[in-house]
Amino acid sequence: MNAVEIKNLSKNFGEKQAVCGLDMTVPMGAIYGFIGENGSGKSTTEKMICGLIPTSGGTIKLYGKDYKDIDVRASIGVLIESPGCFPGLTVWDNMMLQATNLSIPNAEEEVIKTLKLVRMEGAAGNKYKNCSLGMKQRVGIAMALLGNPTLLVLDEPLNGLDADGMRIMREIFLDIIKDGKRTIIVSSHLLGELQKVATHYGIIRHGKMICEMTADELDENCRTYIGLKSDELNRTKTLLGCKYSRVEEDEAGYIRVYDLTTPEEIVTYLYENGICVTELMTDKIGLEEYYIDLMKGGK
């Protein structure tokens, strides 16, 4: 069974169609990276999944049931935009207030367990307004986790975090799903960070799903290339372009060869033509570059 199954979903705001004919499948236990440009329909789709705004057409099923089902609604935790916390209250008081709103039994025990999961147990006495951005994001995730939901929908939780904050957030995501009972849908513009944790991806553009893939499928699609620099860059690029079908120069000044070949073959070919290679590497494009290429119509 999948955690989320969406068919032909659409959403209109007046004459503007924000989501049009979108299909989406999120397996149980996945960290689903939801990717798209600003205005592509990510947040609108997430809000429809959570029941925050009505659909204009199509179907949404969560764990095989209609998304409006009362039991299903109780299984969703949400962090979209910003946590709904009172600035003057402590982290602990905000969490306890949310636990009371949700009628959670053993509230203190659940709040302690949840704050520990998001690495905030040592800051429970801090006023929310004095927390750093990363801490506030973790409080928001903690609040979304109250009630033990099986599906978490997180909108841009990595935005504005420093390197350590992103590392902590990645660890939290992995801890959340490690028992296989929870699923996370997370949107982010920080694709390099998302690639470190996501098990599945959905790429949306102009309200339509462009493609969905697993992390393994992404790894297969991300082409390996040989990158090099030489003492005669323009001549090198011309020579390689005559021999290989796809040769490009990247922003760092490396010439990339994507054909099935070896570094030895390229170095030998250039040496025979009087060119000395000064730098040489083999690498693979990442999610961000793959995404940019896809948006440009690449394959």
WOZIBEL-V925370 format. One record per helix or strand of 2 or more residues. SS is the DSSP state (hx for helix, st for strand). FROM is the first residue (numbers start at 1). TO is the last residue. If there is no record, write none. Layout:
# WOZIBEL-V925370
ss->{SS SS}
from->{FROM FROM}
to->{TO TO}
This chain:
# WOZIBEL-V925370
ss->{st st st hx st st hx st hx hx hx hx hx st hx st hx st st hx st hx st st hx st hx}
from->{2 16 31 42 57 65 70 76 91 107 121 128 133 151 163 183 191 200 208 215 224 233 247 255 263 277 287}
to->{13 27 36 49 62 66 73 79 101 117 123 130 145 155 177 187 194 205 214 221 230 243 249 257 272 284 295}
